[in-house]
Amino acid sequence: MAGVVLWMTDSVQEILQLFGPHLQTILVLCVTFLLVCFLLKDRRRNLPPYPAGRVPVLGHLLALGGAPHLKLTAWRRQYGDVFTVRMGMEDVVVLNGYTAVKDALVDRSELFASRPANYMLDSTVGFGQDIVAARWGTEFKQRRRFASTALKNLGMKAGTGSIEENIREEANFLRNRIAGYEEKPVDIAHDVTVAVANVICSMALGKRYDYEDETFRELSEAIVTVMAEVGAGQIISVFPLLRFVPGVNRASLSVSGQLAKIQKVLKEEMVRHRENLDRENPRDFLDACLLELELQEKVEGLTEENVMYMAQNLFFAGTDTTTNTLLWSLLYMTLNPDVQNKVQQELDAVVGEGLPTLSHRSQLPYVNACLLEVMRIRTMGPLAVPHATTETVKVREYDIPKGTKVIPNLYSLHMDPAYWPDPDRFDPGRFLDAEGNVIHKPESFMPFSGGRRVCLGEQLARMELFLFFSTLLQSFTFRTPEGAPAPTTDGAFGLTLTPHPFKLCAAPH
């Protein structure tokens, strides 16, 4: 070994002696050659233009800052609907505005239906063993089709066999919980998280937990933490080797620790379900998955790891997004008491004394419009989950290679003044026509994304949002605590856009 080191040292010294006088010139020529090759390569690829602010190694990371959805939307005004940002050493195509996003996600969905490598996200779901982050292909399509069918069979639908009663029961528990605070200032984020997570538990595990249950408290807090840390740790997804650097890898270590808690619960539940499995009458999602593990009829090569990560998808996607949408809705009610009053008047006239049901939904246009406006003004996934091209594709006059990471900027759709005049103003009337009926599918509105990767639980989320929101607004008037500053509507950017912690008072209505 010592001989090898000595040989290398002598060789370097000989090279320096030989080229010493001209070494600087040689280095300049080498750098120039590499730069020219790089520029020619970029031209040859015919990618969309780069915004200003790109620096070596980091690319546009510094320019994007802590609120990339805002920066990308601002760049749209300067560079158009389609441009390229450099994330570290990777080129990422950004799609802005309704026309470009709809063309990719809906009109040519299969061409944009895969997922790119993303270390932080992949590490939470077994590197593609789930549904959300799985790459495009037969395995993904079989898993998604199976999960969709299973969830519909378990009640993710209107009418007979719906999970509506479970949601109404949980909404009533949440109402009683909030009533117990007796109008005191309180941050109800944990209570809302528990209520929403319990709906997922009833579908996935066939059980609900008490609000004070320690295991469930850890589970719900772990879900919230993982979602926040995956978003905060994206620098590790850009430079995966940083996960070995102390300090920088804090988010990665935190995710690993919280995932261990979640997976421990899921593995224990899988054991319990297998011991009590009724093959003729599956009770919940885990039962359905365990039966498929035995039969291997619909999903080829399904494994226990797949089942665990698919169930984990339900918890992450089904808890965080719905919880935060409900919190945003209550925050906007405290900031807009006139809107809140209109919601309550409609509920009083239509629902009366009983609890709201899904059958009331068509009779409550203003309630629905409020929820739609919340989903517009504070898009849960401002940049969606990144997509990847399944083959080389033409976008406008540009060529996007196969496997390119593509970010659909959904925030740009929902804040586009061409479709939503004065977009920063909270106005549920945007979603009502001249006769006062709800406009369910307006243009430039895709809160659940679209196409092949549209949110699997969209129907469940809409059911929950309506029943939780209408039950709470029927029961309480929400206001900002006396003397406290109005809560900010800025939001914290991560995988989802979450409201900063805020307190409210809930007075009986």
C-alpha positions in Angstrom: 0.0 0.0 0.0 2.8 2.4 0.9 4.5 1.6 -2.4 1.3 2.5 -4.3 1.0 5.9 -2.5 4.7 6.6 -3.1 4.3 5.8 -6.8 1.3 8.1 -7.1 3.1 10.9 -5.4 6.2 10.6 -7.7 3.9 10.5 -10.7 2.1 13.7 -9.8 5.5 15.4 -9.1 6.7 14.3 -12.6 3.6 15.7 -14.3 3.9 19.0 -12.4 7.6 19.3 -13.4 6.8 18.5 -17.0 3.8 20.8 -17.4 4.4 23.3 -14.6 5.0 26.4 -16.8 1.9 25.7 -18.9 -0.3 24.1 -16.2 -2.5 27.1 -15.8 -3.1 27.3 -19.5 -3.9 23.6 -19.7 -6.4 23.9 -16.9 -8.1 26.9 -18.5 -8.3 25.0 -21.8 -9.8 21.9 -20.0 -12.4 24.0 -18.2 -13.3 25.9 -21.4 -13.6 22.6 -23.3 -15.9 21.1 -20.6 -18.0 24.3 -20.5 -18.4 24.3 -24.3 -19.4 20.6 -24.2 -21.9 21.4 -21.5 -23.5 24.3 -23.4 -23.6 22.3 -26.6 -25.2 19.4 -24.8 -27.9 21.8 -23.3 -28.6 23.2 -26.8 -28.8 19.7 -28.3 -31.3 18.7 -25.8 -33.6 21.7 -26.7 -34.9 22.0 -23.1 -37.1 24.9 -22.1 -35.2 28.1 -21.0 -33.5 28.5 -17.6 -34.5 31.4 -15.3 -31.7 33.6 -14.1 -30.1 32.8 -10.7 -28.5 29.4 -11.6 -25.2 28.8 -9.8 -22.7 26.0 -10.2 -23.5 22.8 -8.2 -26.6 24.2 -6.5 -28.4 25.2 -9.6 -31.5 27.3 -8.7 -31.8 26.0 -5.1 -30.8 29.3 -3.5 -33.0 31.3 -5.9 -36.1 29.2 -5.1 -35.8 29.8 -1.4 -38.2 28.5 1.3 -41.4 29.2 -0.8 -40.6 27.7 -4.2 -44.2 27.8 -5.4 -44.2 31.6 -5.1 -40.9 31.9 -6.9 -41.9 29.6 -9.7 -45.2 31.4 -10.1 -43.3 34.7 -10.3 -40.9 33.3 -12.9 -43.9 32.3 -15.0 -44.6 36.0 -15.7 -41.1 36.4 -17.0 -40.3 33.0 -18.7 -43.7 31.7 -19.7 -45.6 28.5 -18.8 -42.8 26.1 -19.4 -39.2 26.5 -18.2 -36.4 24.4 -16.7 -34.9 24.8 -13.2 -31.7 23.2 -12.2 -32.0 21.3 -8.9 -28.4 20.5 -8.0 -27.1 18.7 -11.0 -30.5 17.7 -12.4 -32.7 19.5 -14.9 -36.4 19.8 -13.8 -39.1 21.0 -16.2 -41.8 23.2 -14.5 -45.3 23.4 -16.0 -47.3 26.5 -15.1 -50.9 27.5 -15.9 -54.0 25.6 -16.8 -53.2 24.9 -20.4 -49.7 23.5 -19.9 -50.6 21.4 -16.8 -53.9 20.0 -18.2 -52.1 19.1 -21.5 -49.5 17.0 -19.5 -51.5 15.6 -16.6 -54.9 15.0 -18.3 -54.7 15.2 -22.1 -51.4 13.2 -22.4 -51.5 11.6 -19.0 -49.5 8.4 -19.7 -46.6 10.4 -21.1 -46.1 12.1 -17.7 -47.3 9.3 -15.4 -44.1 8.1 -13.8 -42.3 9.3 -10.7 -38.6 10.5 -10.6 -36.1 9.3 -8.0 -36.5 11.3 -4.8 -34.5 10.0 -1.9 -36.5 11.5 1.0 -39.8 10.4 -0.5 -38.6 7.1 -1.7 -37.1 6.2 1.6 -40.5 6.5 3.3 -42.2 4.1 0.9 -39.6 1.4 0.3 -38.3 2.9 -2.9 -41.4 2.4 -5.0 -43.1 -0.5 -3.2 -46.2 1.6 -2.6 -48.6 3.4 -4.9 -47.9 7.2 -4.6 -44.2 7.1 -5.4 -44.1 3.9 -7.5 -42.7 4.2 -11.0 -45.1 3.8 -14.0 -45.6 0.2 -15.1 -47.7 -2.9 -14.7 -47.0 -3.2 -10.9 -48.1 0.3 -10.2 -51.3 0.0 -12.3 -52.2 -3.3 -10.6 -51.7 -1.9 -7.1 -53.6 1.2 -7.8 -56.5 -0.6 -9.4 -56.6 -3.1 -6.5 -56.5 -0.3 -3.9 -59.2 1.7 -5.6 -61.6 -1.2 -5.8 -60.9 -2.2 -2.1 -61.5 1.4 -0.9 -64.8 1.6 -2.8 -65.9 -1.8 -1.4 -65.0 -0.4 2.1 -67.2 2.7 1.7 -65.4 5.3 -0.3 -68.6 6.0 -2.2 -72.0 7.5 -1.8 -75.1 5.5 -1.0 -75.4 2.0 0.4 -72.4 0.7 2.2 -70.8 4.2 2.4 -68.4 5.1 5.2 -70.5 8.2 5.8 -71.7 7.0 9.3 -68.1 6.5 10.5 -67.3 10.1 9.4 -70.4 11.5 11.0 -69.6 9.7 14.2 -66.0 11.0 14.2 -67.3 14.6 13.4 -69.6 14.3 16.4 -66.6 13.2 18.6 -64.6 16.2 17.4 -67.6 18.5 18.1 -67.8 17.3 21.6 -64.1 17.6 22.1 -64.2 21.3 21.0 -67.2 22.0 23.1 -65.2 20.8 26.1 -62.8 23.8 25.7 -65.7 26.1 26.7 -64.7 29.0 24.4 -61.1 29.1 25.7 -58.4 29.9 23.2 -57.0 26.6 21.9 -55.0 25.2 19.0 -57.2 22.4 17.8 -54.7 21.0 15.2 -54.1 17.8 17.2 -57.9 17.2 17.7 -58.6 17.6 14.0 -55.6 15.3 13.1 -57.0 12.6 15.4 -60.5 12.8 14.0 -59.3 12.6 10.4 -56.8 9.8 11.1 -59.5 7.8 12.9 -61.5 7.8 9.6 -58.5 6.3 7.9 -58.0 3.8 10.8 -61.6 2.6 10.4 -61.0 1.9 6.7 -57.4 0.6 7.0 -57.5 -1.2 10.3 -61.1 -1.6 11.1 -60.9 0.3 14.4 -60.9 3.8 15.9 -58.8 5.1 18.8 -59.6 7.3 21.7 -58.2 10.9 21.6 -56.1 10.2 24.6 -54.7 6.8 23.4 -50.9 7.0 23.7 -50.2 4.7 20.8 -52.5 6.6 18.5 -51.1 10.0 19.7 -47.7 8.8 18.7 -48.9 7.5 15.4 -50.7 10.7 14.4 -47.8 12.9 15.5 -45.4 10.7 13.6 -47.5 11.1 10.4 -47.4 14.9 10.8 -43.7 14.9 11.5 -42.8 12.7 8.5 -44.8 14.9 6.1 -43.1 18.0 7.4 -39.6 16.5 7.5 -39.8 15.0 4.0 -40.6 18.5 2.7 -37.9 20.1 4.8 -35.2 17.6 3.8 -35.4 18.0 0.1 -31.7 19.1 0.0 -31.0 15.4 0.7 -33.1 14.4 -2.2 -31.0 16.7 -4.4 -27.7 15.5 -2.9 -28.4 12.1 -1.3 -24.8 11.7 0.1 -25.7 14.5 2.5 -27.7 12.0 4.5 -24.3 10.9 6.0 -23.3 14.4 7.1 -24.1 15.1 10.8 -26.4 18.1 11.2 -27.5 18.3 7.6 -29.1 14.8 7.9 -31.4 15.8 10.8 -34.5 15.6 8.7 -33.5 12.2 7.3 -32.8 10.8 10.8 -36.0 12.2 12.1 -38.0 10.5 9.2 -36.3 7.2 9.9 -37.2 7.4 13.6 -40.9 8.3 13.0 -41.3 5.7 10.2 -40.2 3.0 12.7 -43.1 3.9 15.0 -45.6 3.9 12.2 -44.4 0.6 10.7 -44.3 -1.0 14.1 -48.1 -0.3 14.5 -48.8 -1.5 11.0 -46.8 -4.7 11.4 -48.6 -5.5 14.7 -51.9 -4.9 13.0 -51.0 -7.2 10.1 -50.3 -10.0 12.6 -53.6 -9.3 14.5 -55.5 -9.3 11.2 -54.0 -12.5 10.0 -55.0 -14.3 13.2 -58.6 -13.2 12.8 -59.0 -13.2 9.1 -62.5 -13.9 7.7 -61.8 -14.8 4.1 -65.4 -14.4 3.1 -65.9 -11.0 4.7 -62.9 -8.7 4.7 -63.4 -6.0 7.3 -60.9 -3.4 6.2 -58.1 -2.6 3.8 -55.5 -4.8 5.6 -57.9 -7.8 5.4 -58.4 -7.2 1.6 -54.6 -7.0 1.2 -53.9 -10.2 3.2 -56.5 -12.0 1.1 -54.7 -10.8 -2.1 -51.4 -11.9 -0.6 -52.8 -15.5 -0.4 -54.6 -15.5 -3.8 -52.3 -13.3 -5.9 -55.2 -12.8 -8.3 -55.1 -9.1 -9.1 -51.6 -7.9 -8.1 -48.8 -10.1 -9.4 -46.0 -10.6 -6.9 -47.6 -8.7 -4.1 -45.5 -8.9 -0.9 -46.0 -8.0 2.8 -43.7 -5.0 2.2 -46.1 -3.8 -0.5 -49.0 -4.1 1.8 -47.3 -2.2 4.6 -46.3 0.7 2.3 -49.7 0.8 0.6 -51.4 1.1 4.0 -48.9 3.7 5.0 -49.9 5.7 1.9 -53.4 5.8 3.2 -52.3 7.3 6.5 -50.0 9.9 5.0 -52.1 11.0 2.1 -55.4 10.6 3.9 -54.5 12.4 7.2 -52.2 15.3 6.4 -54.0 16.8 3.4 -57.6 16.6 4.8 -56.4 17.8 8.3 -54.7 20.9 6.9 -57.6 21.7 4.5 -60.0 21.7 7.5 -57.6 23.9 9.5 -57.3 26.3 6.7 -61.1 26.4 6.4 -61.5 27.3 10.1 -58.7 29.9 9.8 -60.5 31.6 6.9 -63.8 31.5 8.8 -62.2 33.4 11.7 -60.8 36.0 9.3 -64.1 36.3 7.4 -67.0 36.4 9.9 -69.5 37.6 7.2 -68.7 34.4 5.2 -69.0 32.3 8.3 -72.4 33.8 9.0 -73.7 33.0 5.5 -72.5 29.4 6.0 -74.3 29.1 9.3 -77.5 30.6 7.9 -77.6 28.1 5.1 -76.9 25.2 7.5 -79.7 26.4 9.9 -82.2 26.7 7.0 -81.4 23.3 5.4 -80.1 21.0 8.2 -81.9 22.4 11.2 -81.3 20.6 14.5 -79.9 17.3 13.3 -76.4 16.5 12.2 -75.5 17.2 8.5 -75.5 14.2 6.1 -74.2 13.7 2.6 -77.8 13.9 1.4 -77.7 17.6 2.4 -74.7 18.3 0.2 -76.7 19.2 -2.9 -78.8 21.6 -0.9 -75.9 23.5 0.6 -74.2 25.4 -2.3 -72.6 28.1 -0.2 -71.0 25.5 2.1 -69.6 23.6 -0.8 -68.4 26.9 -2.4 -66.5 27.8 0.8 -64.6 24.5 0.8 -63.8 24.8 -2.9 -62.5 28.3 -2.3 -60.3 27.1 0.6 -58.8 24.4 -1.7 -58.1 27.0 -4.4 -56.6 29.8 -2.2 -54.4 27.4 -0.2 -53.6 24.5 -2.5 -52.7 21.5 -0.4 -50.0 20.3 -2.7 -48.8 23.5 -4.4 -46.3 21.6 -6.6 -48.0 18.2 -6.5 -45.9 15.1 -6.2 -43.3 15.3 -8.9 -44.0 13.5 -12.2 -41.5 11.9 -14.7 -41.9 11.4 -18.4 -42.4 7.8 -19.6 -40.8 8.5 -23.0 -39.4 11.5 -24.9 -42.2 14.0 -25.4 -42.7 17.3 -27.1 -43.9 20.2 -24.9 -44.6 23.3 -27.0 -41.4 23.7 -29.1 -39.2 21.9 -26.6 -38.0 18.2 -26.3 -38.4 16.6 -22.9 -36.3 13.4 -22.6 -37.7 10.2 -21.2 -37.3 10.1 -17.4 -37.2 13.8 -16.9 -38.5 15.1 -13.6 -41.6 17.3 -14.2 -43.2 19.6 -11.6 -46.8 20.7 -12.2 -47.2 24.1 -10.4 -50.8 23.7 -9.3 -50.4 26.9 -7.2 -50.1 28.8 -10.5 -53.4 27.5 -11.7 -55.3 28.5 -8.6 -53.8 32.0 -8.3 -54.0 32.9 -12.0 -55.8 36.3 -12.3 -57.0 35.3 -15.8 -59.3 32.7 -14.2 -59.5 34.1 -10.6 -59.7 37.9 -10.5 -58.0 39.3 -7.4 -56.8 35.8 -6.5 -55.5 36.6 -3.0 -59.1 37.6 -1.9 -61.1 34.8 -0.2 -64.4 34.8 -2.1 -66.6 31.6 -2.2 -68.8 33.4 -4.7 -66.3 32.4 -7.4 -67.7 28.9 -7.3 -71.4 29.9 -7.7 -73.2 30.6 -10.9 -75.8 33.3 -11.5 -78.5 31.0 -10.1 -76.5 30.3 -7.0 -75.6 26.7 -8.0 -72.1 25.3 -7.4 -69.7 25.3 -10.2 -68.1 21.9 -9.5 -65.5 21.7 -12.3 -64.3 25.2 -13.2 -61.3 25.6 -15.4 -57.9 26.1 -13.8 -58.9 24.2 -10.7 -57.1 20.9 -9.9 -56.7 20.6 -6.1 -56.4 16.8 -6.3 -54.1 16.9 -9.4 -55.4 14.9 -12.4 -55.0 12.1 -14.9 -53.3 8.8 -14.1 -51.9 10.1 -10.9 -55.0 11.9 -9.6 -55.4 11.5 -5.8 -56.6 8.0 -5.0 -58.7 9.2 -2.1 -60.3 12.2 -3.6 -63.9 11.1 -3.1 -63.2 10.2 0.6 -61.5 13.5 1.1 -64.5 15.4 -0.3 -66.9 13.4 1.9 -64.8 14.1 5.0 -64.3 17.8 4.3 -68.1 18.4 3.8 -69.2 16.4 6.9 -66.5 17.8 9.3 -66.8 21.4 8.1 -70.6 21.5 8.1 -70.9 19.8 11.5 -68.4 22.2 13.1 -69.9 25.3 11.5 -73.4 24.2 12.5 -72.3 23.9 16.1 -69.8 26.8 16.6 -68.9 30.3 15.7 -65.1 30.5 15.4 -63.2 33.7 16.2 -59.7 34.9 16.9 -59.0 35.1 20.7 -59.5 38.6 22.2 -56.4 40.7 21.8 -54.5 38.2 19.7 -53.2 39.1 16.3 -55.0 37.7 13.3 -53.5 34.4 12.1 -51.2 34.6 9.1 -52.3 33.0 5.8 -48.8 32.6 4.5 -48.5 28.9 5.2 -45.4 26.7 5.7 -44.2 25.0 2.5 -43.4 21.3 2.6 -45.0 18.3 0.8 -48.2 20.2 1.7 -48.9 23.8 2.4 -49.8 23.9 6.1 -51.1 26.8 8.3 -48.8 28.1 10.9 -50.0 27.2 14.4 -52.9 29.4 15.5 -55.5 29.5 18.3 -59.2 30.1 18.1 -62.2 30.3 20.3 -65.3 28.3 19.5 -68.5 29.7 20.9 -71.8 27.7 20.6 -73.8 28.7 17.6 
